[in-house]
Amino acid sequence: MVVLKPEPRHVRSLLTRYANARIALAEKPVPAWQRELADVTHALCAATGTRSITSAIAAADEILAAAGRSRTPRRASLPPTDTPLTA
């Protein structure tokens, strides 16, 4: 069986939507924010293959951490140490 991993960018976007909906709902409990929270919770669970938001957030964190580890670190291009810096 092939298990598909969601794109880290998509996972990050879902986590942002989830956080925004939680904050907005805490500030102003209106039906629109309740629907958004329910929708993004469902989407996050579906994307991570989990059944609870707690598990989905943990899985999303793992996906993002793995994506961060797989990136090669960028090296800054520095001048040779024996070359004086000029303005």
C-alpha positions in Angstrom: 0.0 0.0 0.0 1.3 3.5 -0.9 0.9 6.2 1.7 0.8 9.7 0.3 2.4 12.5 2.4 0.8 15.9 2.0 3.0 18.8 0.9 4.5 20.7 3.9 3.2 24.0 2.4 -0.4 22.6 2.4 0.0 21.3 6.0 1.4 24.7 7.1 -1.5 26.5 5.5 -4.0 24.2 7.2 -2.4 24.8 10.6 -2.5 28.5 10.0 -6.2 28.4 9.1 -6.8 26.2 12.2 -5.0 28.7 14.5 -6.8 31.7 13.0 -10.2 30.1 13.3 -9.5 29.1 17.0 -8.4 32.7 17.8 -11.3 34.3 15.9 -13.8 32.0 17.5 -12.5 32.8 21.0 -12.7 36.5 20.3 -16.2 36.4 18.6 -18.2 33.1 18.7 -20.1 33.4 15.5 -21.4 30.6 13.3 -19.1 31.5 10.4 -16.0 30.9 12.5 -17.5 27.7 13.9 -18.0 26.4 10.4 -14.5 27.4 9.4 -13.1 25.6 12.4 -15.1 22.5 11.6 -14.0 22.6 8.0 -10.3 23.1 8.6 -10.4 20.4 11.4 -11.8 18.0 8.9 -9.3 19.0 6.2 -6.4 18.7 8.6 -7.5 15.2 9.8 -7.9 14.1 6.2 -4.6 15.4 5.1 -2.7 13.7 8.0 -4.8 10.5 8.0 -5.9 10.9 11.6 -9.3 11.0 13.3 -8.8 13.7 16.0 -7.5 17.2 15.9 -4.9 16.4 18.6 -3.5 13.6 16.5 -3.7 15.7 13.3 -1.6 18.5 14.9 1.0 16.0 16.1 1.2 14.4 12.7 1.4 17.9 11.0 4.3 18.8 13.3 6.1 15.6 12.3 5.5 16.3 8.6 6.9 19.8 9.0 9.8 18.7 11.1 10.7 16.0 8.5 10.5 18.5 5.7 12.9 20.8 7.7 15.4 18.0 8.2 15.4 17.1 4.6 16.4 20.5 3.4 20.1 21.1 2.8 21.4 24.1 4.8 22.2 27.1 2.7 25.7 28.4 3.0 26.3 32.1 3.0 28.8 33.3 0.4 31.6 35.0 2.3 34.7 36.6 0.9 38.0 34.9 1.6 39.5 35.9 5.0 42.6 37.3 3.4 40.7 39.9 1.3 40.0 43.2 3.1 36.5 44.4 3.1 36.0 47.8 1.4 33.1 50.2 1.6 
